[in-house]
Amino acid sequence: MTVRTGFGLFLTARVVSWAGSTVTAVALPVLLYQRTGSASLSGLLTALEALPYLVLGLPAGALADRWDRRRTMTWCSWSSAVLIAAIPAASALGLLTTAQLLLTGPAVSAVFVFFDAAAFGALATLVGRDGLARATGRMMSASTLIGLLGPSAAGVLVASLAPPTAITLDALSYAAAALLLAQLPLVPRTRARTGAPVRDTFADIAEGLRYIRRHPLIRPLTLLGIGNSFTEGAVVGLIVVTAVRTFGMAPDDERIGLFWAAAALGALAAATALPRLQKTVPLGWITLGGLAANTVFLACWAASPGLVTGLAALACWQSANALVSLNGIVIRQQITPEHLQGRVNTTARMIAWGGQPLGAAVSGLLADAAGVRTALLTACLGALLSLSAGLATPLRRREVTTEREVNTEKDNHAARAQH
């Protein structure tokens, strides 16, 4: 089997799984809100789904480097299929509970952490280092297309089939992905060691943390991401609640999928604009400007009087939110030395995403106590606090990190490591 065929199988499996997951992304919160009518529980679901990556990211990365990657991805896909299929099965038997809905999301997210860790290494093996950029670009294009078209189609499916039945499609997609992944041309890996001492694992994690803490650019970009992710948790956790209470939709209205599609369009706009912005605008200003725009467009989303203006505000907010996240990710990848890439990027992602579960939980409680608009306007404080803190850091300066400065930073760190 050729490299092209192997990557084709991998990409097909991911596309099938992404398409199925889009259905559950719409159907699960709709089903929960239909059963409970609670904004607090809607926010709690989003918070719980965000927690596994924060808790399991570091150990999952270490374990996935020792395990057989094809087997790990295959079994993770089968596990997700079983977890998802349990929802329509319980519904058909009259046994479905709110607790099951709240636990299924984080359980699938926990499995995904291990899948994701294995997938990073598997992709590099399938396409080689030289093919990573092109392969990643193709995957991002496919993911973006699904993000644009999938939610609207999912909204129609949820409205016409009922949420439990629609979720069945996601279970089938995981099963199909598992069958495809089992055929990947990945040679079973021979481990150089059967297990690393716990103290060595902690030492590796500590080294990544020290690098983030000491770096004058990566440290503020990472910490400012907390406020950015706080607003993300609030918005995503209340999408269904906002659709029902602000725009007067039924919980199973097929138009609800348009909100996820608008968010995907905003993320695509940010990804498209970022390369040009990084060539013409100081890197710190991109983050600070994104945080300012996040605040403005989140307020517009909270105050939108109608569906069209709401979709436009949501797309603009997501573009600003994604711009902050992507700018931090790209800068970390450019500056961080090769031997620290995994630890620094994983650790920084976990720190920056730390605000998401808090934002989802707090906004859900506020929406029930004081209304959706109040909850969303309060969430603006997350971006405002990050913006205020960012103005007191080197990010406000005009200097741009050039390629020469990036290479100098890498050389300096390598020299310090040798000594």
C-alpha positions in Angstrom: 0.0 0.0 0.0 1.4 3.4 -1.0 1.9 6.5 1.2 -0.8 8.2 -0.9 -3.2 5.3 -0.3 -2.4 5.3 3.4 -3.1 9.0 3.8 -6.2 8.6 1.7 -7.5 6.0 4.2 -6.6 8.2 7.1 -8.3 11.3 5.6 -11.4 9.4 4.6 -11.7 8.1 8.2 -11.3 11.5 9.6 -13.9 13.1 7.2 -16.4 10.3 8.0 -15.9 10.8 11.7 -16.0 14.6 11.5 -19.3 14.5 9.6 -20.9 12.2 12.1 -19.6 14.3 15.0 -21.2 17.4 13.5 -24.6 15.7 14.0 -24.0 15.0 17.6 -22.6 18.5 18.2 -26.0 19.9 17.3 -28.2 17.0 18.5 -26.8 16.4 22.0 -27.3 20.0 23.3 -30.7 20.1 21.6 -31.7 16.8 23.3 -30.5 18.0 26.7 -32.4 21.3 26.4 -35.5 19.5 25.3 -35.4 17.3 28.4 -34.4 20.0 30.9 -35.0 23.5 29.6 -32.0 24.4 31.7 -29.3 26.9 30.6 -27.2 25.8 33.6 -27.1 22.2 32.4 -26.4 23.3 28.8 -23.4 25.3 30.0 -22.4 22.3 32.2 -22.4 20.0 29.2 -19.9 22.3 27.3 -17.8 22.6 30.4 -17.6 18.9 31.0 -16.7 18.2 27.3 -13.8 20.6 27.6 -12.3 19.2 30.7 -10.8 15.9 29.5 -8.2 17.5 27.2 -7.1 19.8 30.1 -6.8 16.8 32.5 -5.5 14.0 30.2 -3.5 15.9 27.5 -0.1 15.4 29.0 -0.4 11.7 30.1 -2.2 10.8 26.8 0.7 12.2 24.8 3.3 10.2 26.7 1.3 7.0 26.5 0.4 7.3 22.8 4.1 7.6 22.1 4.5 4.1 23.6 1.4 2.4 22.3 0.7 1.0 18.8 -0.9 4.0 17.0 -3.1 2.2 14.6 -4.5 0.0 17.3 -5.0 3.0 19.6 -6.9 5.0 17.0 -9.0 2.0 16.0 -10.0 1.1 19.5 -10.7 4.7 20.4 -13.1 4.9 17.4 -14.9 1.7 18.4 -15.2 3.0 22.0 -16.7 6.3 20.8 -19.1 4.4 18.6 -20.3 2.4 21.6 -20.7 5.5 23.9 -22.6 7.4 21.2 -24.8 4.4 20.3 -25.9 4.0 23.9 -27.9 7.2 23.6 -30.4 6.1 20.9 -30.4 2.6 22.5 -31.4 4.0 25.9 -34.0 6.3 24.3 -35.6 3.4 22.4 -35.9 1.4 25.7 -37.2 4.4 27.6 -34.1 4.4 29.8 -32.4 7.6 28.7 -31.5 10.0 31.5 -30.1 13.5 31.8 -27.1 12.1 33.6 -26.3 9.9 30.6 -26.4 12.9 28.3 -24.2 14.9 30.6 -21.6 12.0 30.9 -21.6 10.9 27.2 -20.1 14.1 25.9 -17.1 14.2 28.3 -16.6 10.4 27.9 -16.3 10.7 24.2 -14.0 13.8 24.6 -11.7 11.7 27.0 -11.4 9.0 24.4 -10.6 11.6 21.7 -7.6 12.9 23.7 -5.9 9.5 23.3 -7.0 9.3 19.6 -5.6 12.8 18.9 -2.3 12.0 20.6 -1.9 8.9 18.5 -3.1 10.7 15.3 -0.3 13.3 15.4 2.4 10.6 15.2 0.4 8.4 12.7 0.1 11.3 10.3 3.8 12.0 10.4 4.6 8.4 9.7 2.1 8.1 6.8 3.2 11.2 4.9 6.7 11.9 6.2 8.0 15.2 7.5 8.1 16.7 4.0 4.5 15.9 3.4 3.1 17.2 6.7 2.3 20.7 5.5 0.4 19.5 2.4 -1.4 16.8 4.3 -2.4 19.1 7.2 -3.7 21.7 4.6 -5.9 19.0 3.0 -7.3 18.0 6.4 -8.0 21.6 7.4 -9.8 22.2 4.1 -12.0 19.1 4.6 -12.7 20.0 8.2 -13.6 23.6 7.3 -16.0 22.4 4.5 -17.7 20.0 6.9 -17.9 22.8 9.5 -19.6 25.1 7.0 -22.1 22.6 5.5 -22.5 20.0 8.3 -24.3 22.0 11.0 -27.1 23.1 8.7 -27.6 19.6 7.5 -27.4 18.4 11.1 -30.1 20.9 12.0 -32.4 19.4 9.3 -31.7 15.9 10.5 -32.4 16.7 14.1 -35.7 18.3 13.2 -36.8 15.6 10.9 -35.5 12.4 12.6 -35.5 13.5 16.3 -32.2 13.9 18.1 -31.7 10.3 19.4 -32.2 8.9 15.9 -29.9 11.5 14.3 -27.2 10.7 16.9 -27.2 7.1 15.6 -25.5 8.4 12.4 -22.6 9.5 14.5 -22.2 6.1 16.0 -22.2 4.6 12.6 -19.6 7.1 11.4 -17.3 6.1 14.3 -17.7 2.4 13.4 -16.9 3.2 9.7 -13.9 5.2 10.7 -12.6 2.3 12.9 -12.8 -0.1 10.0 -10.8 2.3 7.8 -8.2 3.0 10.4 -7.6 -0.7 11.0 -6.3 -0.9 7.4 -3.7 1.8 7.7 -0.2 0.8 6.6 1.4 1.5 9.9 4.1 -1.0 11.0 3.6 -2.0 14.7 6.0 0.1 16.7 9.0 -1.4 18.5 9.4 0.5 21.8 12.8 1.5 22.9 11.7 1.2 26.5 8.7 -0.4 28.1 8.0 2.5 30.4 9.6 5.7 31.6 10.0 6.5 35.2 7.3 8.8 36.6 9.9 11.3 37.7 11.2 11.6 34.1 7.7 12.3 32.9 7.3 15.0 35.4 10.7 16.4 34.6 9.7 16.7 30.9 6.5 18.4 31.8 8.4 20.8 34.1 10.8 21.7 31.3 8.0 22.7 29.0 6.4 24.8 31.8 9.7 26.5 32.5 10.1 27.4 28.8 6.6 28.9 28.7 7.1 30.8 31.9 10.5 32.3 30.9 9.7 33.3 27.3 8.7 36.9 26.9 6.3 36.3 24.0 5.0 32.8 24.5 4.1 33.4 28.2 1.7 36.4 27.6 0.2 34.8 24.5 -0.6 31.7 26.5 -2.0 33.4 29.5 -4.1 35.8 27.5 -5.7 32.8 25.8 -7.5 32.0 29.1 -9.8 35.0 28.8 -10.3 34.3 25.1 -11.4 30.7 25.8 -13.6 31.9 28.7 -15.8 33.7 26.1 -15.7 30.7 23.8 -17.1 28.5 26.6 -19.9 31.0 27.2 -20.9 31.3 23.6 -20.8 27.6 22.7 -22.4 26.6 25.9 -25.4 28.9 25.2 -26.0 28.5 21.5 -29.1 26.4 21.8 -30.3 28.5 24.8 -29.8 31.7 22.9 -31.6 30.3 19.8 -34.6 29.4 22.0 -34.8 32.3 24.4 -33.5 35.2 22.3 -34.6 34.3 18.8 -37.7 32.4 19.7 -36.9 29.1 18.0 -38.1 25.7 19.1 -35.3 23.5 20.6 -35.4 21.3 17.6 -35.7 24.0 15.0 -33.7 23.1 11.9 -32.3 26.6 11.7 -30.3 26.1 14.9 -27.6 24.4 12.8 -27.0 27.8 11.1 -25.3 29.1 14.2 -22.6 26.4 14.1 -22.2 27.1 10.3 -21.8 30.9 11.0 -19.1 30.1 13.6 -17.3 27.8 11.1 -17.4 30.6 8.5 -15.8 33.0 11.0 -13.1 30.5 11.9 -12.3 30.1 8.2 -12.0 33.8 7.7 -9.5 34.0 10.6 -7.4 31.2 9.3 -7.4 32.8 5.8 -6.4 36.2 7.0 -3.8 35.3 9.6 -0.8 34.6 7.3 -1.2 38.1 5.6 -1.7 39.8 9.0 1.4 38.3 10.4 3.4 39.7 7.6 2.0 43.3 7.9 0.9 43.7 11.5 3.0 43.4 14.7 2.3 39.9 16.2 1.3 41.2 19.6 -1.2 43.7 18.0 -3.0 40.8 16.3 -3.7 39.2 19.6 -4.6 42.5 21.3 -6.8 43.5 18.4 -8.5 40.2 18.4 -9.3 40.4 22.1 -10.8 43.9 21.5 -12.9 42.7 18.6 -13.9 39.6 20.6 -15.4 42.0 23.2 -17.2 44.2 20.7 -18.7 41.3 18.6 -19.7 39.3 21.7 -21.7 42.4 22.9 -23.3 42.6 19.4 -24.1 38.8 19.6 -25.7 39.4 23.0 -27.8 42.4 21.8 -28.7 41.1 18.3 -32.4 41.8 17.6 -32.9 39.3 14.8 -31.6 36.1 13.2 -29.6 37.7 10.4 -27.8 40.2 12.6 -27.2 37.5 15.1 -25.6 35.1 12.6 -23.4 38.0 11.4 -22.4 38.9 14.9 -21.6 35.3 15.8 -19.5 34.8 12.7 -17.5 38.0 13.4 -17.1 37.0 17.1 -15.8 33.6 16.1 -13.3 35.2 13.6 -11.9 37.4 16.4 -11.8 34.5 18.9 -10.1 32.2 16.4 -7.6 34.8 15.4 -6.3 35.1 19.0 -6.0 31.3 19.3 -4.4 30.7 15.9 -1.9 33.6 16.3 -0.7 32.1 19.6 -0.4 28.6 18.1 1.6 29.7 15.0 4.0 31.8 17.0 4.6 29.0 19.5 5.4 26.6 16.6 7.8 29.1 15.0 9.7 29.9 18.1 9.8 26.7 20.2 12.9 24.5 19.7 12.3 21.2 18.0 12.8 19.0 21.0 10.3 21.0 23.0 7.5 21.3 20.4 5.2 18.6 21.8 5.5 19.6 25.5 5.3 23.3 25.0 2.4 23.3 22.5 0.4 20.7 24.5 1.0 22.5 27.8 0.3 25.9 26.4 -2.9 24.6 24.8 -4.1 23.2 28.1 -3.4 26.5 29.9 -5.0 28.7 27.3 -8.1 26.5 27.1 -8.5 26.5 30.8 -11.1 29.3 30.7 -13.5 27.4 28.5 -15.1 25.1 31.0 -15.3 28.0 33.5 -16.9 30.3 31.0 -19.5 27.6 30.0 -20.4 26.8 33.6 -20.7 30.4 34.8 -22.6 31.6 31.8 -25.1 28.8 32.1 -25.8 29.7 35.7 -26.1 33.4 34.9 -28.5 32.7 32.0 -30.9 30.9 34.3 -30.5 33.5 37.0 -30.4 36.8 35.1 -31.1 36.0 31.4 -29.0 35.0 28.3 -28.1 38.6 27.3 -26.7 39.3 30.8 -24.7 36.1 30.8 -23.2 36.9 27.4 -22.4 40.5 28.3 -20.8 39.2 31.5 -18.6 36.9 29.5 -17.2 39.9 27.7 -15.3 40.5 30.9 -13.0 37.5 30.1 -11.8 39.2 26.9 -11.6 42.6 28.5 -9.5 41.3 31.4 -7.1 39.6 29.0 -6.9 42.8 26.8 -6.1 44.9 29.9 -3.4 42.5 31.0 -2.0 42.3 27.5 -1.6 46.0 27.3 0.8 45.8 30.2 3.0 43.2 28.4 5.6 43.4 25.6 2.8 42.6 23.2 1.9 46.2 22.9 5.2 47.0 21.3 5.5 47.4 17.6 8.4 45.0 17.1 7.6 41.9 15.0 9.3 38.6 15.6 11.3 38.0 12.4 12.6 34.8 11.1 16.1 35.8 12.2 14.9 36.4 15.7 13.1 33.1 15.7 16.3 31.3 14.7 18.4 33.2 17.2 16.0 32.2 20.0 16.3 28.6 18.9 20.1 28.8 18.8 20.3 30.5 22.2 18.1 27.8 23.8 20.1 25.0 22.2 23.3 26.6 23.5 21.8 26.8 27.0 20.7 23.2 26.9 24.3 22.1 26.0 25.7 23.9 29.0 
